[in-house]
Amino acid sequence: MSSSPLGSKANPSQFDVYNELPDDEPYFVIRARDPLSSALVELHAYIGAGQSGAAHNKLAEIMNMTSTKPPRPSDSPKYRETFQISLSMEKWREG
């Protein structure tokens, strides 16, 4: 058993697909150092499990967490690239 945390490079999840990604499939990584990372992953899990009430509550928690911080400027390269990746994902799924 690994002493590295589950979901890390040293101890990937049994559902980890990074090494199986086709070369042209877009992906987005949320790292643990991002203060929103655990909440965003939990939100994704609630949505996938069809737990709309829990998802709504988690989204409210995320919005509360971010309400005290100024938003990233809309011309931020990181902000713009995130939306480009999202669009790439959508186009890739459409084939």
C-alpha positions in Angstrom: 0.0 0.0 0.0 1.3 3.4 -0.9 1.8 6.2 1.6 1.1 8.7 -1.1 -2.4 10.3 -1.2 -5.0 8.7 -3.4 -5.2 10.4 -6.7 -1.6 11.5 -6.8 1.0 10.5 -9.5 2.5 8.0 -7.1 -0.9 6.5 -6.1 -3.3 7.1 -9.0 -7.0 6.3 -8.6 -8.2 3.1 -10.0 -10.3 5.3 -12.4 -7.3 7.4 -13.4 -7.2 7.7 -17.2 -4.3 10.1 -17.7 -2.0 7.4 -19.3 -4.9 6.3 -21.5 -5.8 9.7 -22.9 -5.6 9.9 -26.7 -3.1 12.4 -27.9 -5.9 14.7 -29.2 -8.2 14.6 -26.2 -8.3 17.8 -24.2 -8.1 17.6 -20.4 -8.0 20.0 -17.5 -6.1 19.3 -14.2 -7.3 20.7 -10.9 -4.4 20.6 -8.4 -4.8 20.2 -4.6 -3.0 23.5 -4.1 -6.0 25.3 -5.7 -8.2 26.4 -2.7 -11.3 25.4 -4.6 -10.0 22.0 -5.7 -11.7 19.7 -3.2 -15.0 21.5 -3.4 -15.0 21.5 -7.2 -14.3 17.7 -7.3 -17.0 17.1 -4.7 -19.4 19.2 -6.8 -18.6 17.1 -9.8 -19.2 13.9 -7.8 -22.6 15.1 -6.5 -23.7 16.1 -10.0 -22.6 12.8 -11.4 -24.4 10.9 -8.7 -27.6 12.9 -9.4 -27.6 14.4 -5.9 -28.9 17.8 -6.9 -29.6 19.1 -3.4 -26.0 18.3 -2.3 -24.7 19.8 -5.5 -26.7 23.0 -5.0 -25.4 23.2 -1.4 -21.8 22.6 -2.5 -22.1 25.3 -5.3 -23.4 27.7 -2.7 -20.4 26.9 -0.5 -18.1 27.5 -3.4 -19.7 30.8 -4.2 -19.4 31.8 -0.6 -15.7 30.9 -0.6 -15.1 33.1 -3.6 -17.3 36.1 -2.6 -14.5 37.7 -0.6 -11.9 37.5 -3.3 -11.8 39.8 -6.3 -12.4 37.9 -9.5 -9.5 37.1 -11.9 -9.4 39.9 -14.5 -11.3 38.9 -17.7 -8.1 39.5 -19.7 -6.1 37.1 -17.6 -4.3 34.5 -19.9 -5.2 31.7 -17.5 -8.9 32.7 -17.4 -9.0 32.9 -21.2 -7.2 29.6 -21.7 -9.6 27.8 -19.3 -12.5 28.8 -21.5 -10.5 27.7 -24.6 -10.0 24.2 -23.0 -13.7 24.0 -22.3 -14.5 24.8 -25.9 -11.9 22.3 -27.1 -13.5 19.6 -24.9 -17.0 20.3 -26.4 -15.7 20.2 -30.0 -13.7 17.0 -29.3 -16.9 15.3 -28.0 -18.8 16.4 -31.1 -16.1 14.7 -33.2 
